[in-house]
Amino acid sequence: MKDKGKQRRKGPLTREAQITGWLFISPMLLGFTLLLLFPMGLALYMSFTDWPLLGDHKFIGIDNYRHIMSDALFWKVLTNTVYFTVGLVPLNIILALLLALLLSKSLRGIGFFRTAIFVPVMTSLIVWSIVWKYMFATDSGLINQLLMLFNIKGPAWLYDTDLAMPAVIVTSVLKNVGLNMVLFIAALQQVPRSLYEAATLDGAGKTKSFFNVTLPMITPTVFLTVVMTVIGSLKVFGQIFVMTQGGPSNSTKVLVYYIWEKAFKLFQLGYASSLAFVLFFVVLVLTLIQWQLRKRWVFNESDA
C-alpha cells in the first residue's frame, strides 16, 4: 500500500494542480509578454520599415540595415562606443579591485569609507552628471579653479574633441566603481585563510600571494564584473545626454545616443529600431565571446 501511495505522489500532476501552477506564473508571463516580447517583436518589425512619427509606414525590407553599413556617422558612433568601453572597463575593474583590497580589512571605521565610495552608485545618474558637468566647466568649474591654484590654465574639458570622452569616462567610473568594489570585497572575504598560510610557509610574499592565491580564487567575480561592466558601457546614454549632447563634433556621440537622436529628434523610428538591433547583436556577440573565453582563465571553469 505504501509503495502505491509513493507512486501516486510521483505521478503526473492533476489538472487542478496544473491550473494552479499556471495561475501562479501567469502574472510573470503576462508581464514578460506585454513588456518584453511584444515590444521586441514590434521593434523588429519596425526595423524593416520606413516608419515616420506621422503618416503611414511602409515595408522596405533590409534597406535600413543596408543604410547602416554605408552610414559614415554610424561607424564614427560605433568607434566612439568602443572607445568608451575600452577606456572604462579596465579602469573600473582595476580601481574597484584596488579599493576592495584596501577596504576588505575588518578595521574600525572602515564602513564609513565603504559607504562613501558606494553612495554614488545610489545617486541619480542625471544629478551626478549635472554636478560633474559644472565641475568640468571651463571658467568657473571646480577642477579648473583648483588648477589655477598652481598657475595652470585648465582646458575646455567638455568642448575639446580629445578631452570630452575621457572626462565622461572618468565621470562614469567614479559613479559605478562602488558596485564592483562591493562584489570584490565579498569575493575576497570568501578566499580561505589556509591558502594564504600555505603560501606564507612556501616563502611567498604579498605580491606572489595576490597573483597566485587571491586573483585565481576571485576570477569568477572578475568575470561577472567584466561582463556587467562591458554591457553597461555599451548602453551608456545619460552621461552623454547631460554632459556633451554627443559633441563636440560628434566626438562623444555613442550608439544609444544615436538611436535616441534618430528616434526622438529626427523621428526616423524604423531606422532607429534597426540601430537598436545592431546594438543588441553587438552586446550578444561580445557576451558570448566572454562566456567562451571564461574557460581559459576563470577558476573551476575549465571543464564547464
Secondary structure, 3 states (H helix, E strand, C coil): CHHHHHHHHHCCCCHHHHHHHHHHHHHHHHHHHHHHHHHHHHHHHHCCEECECCCCCEECCCHHHHHHHCCHHHHHHHHHHHHHHHHHHHHHHHHHHHHHHHHCCCCCCHHHHHHHHHHHHHCCHHHHHHHHHHHCCCCCCHHHHHHHCCCCCCCCHHHCCCCHHHHHHHHHHHHHHHHHHHHHHHHHHCCCHHHHHHHHHCCCCHHHHHHHHHHHHCHHHHHHHHHHHHHHHHCCCHHHHHHCCCCCCCCCCCHHHHHHHHHHCCCEHHHHHHHHHHHHHHHHHHHHHHHHHHHHHCCCCCCC
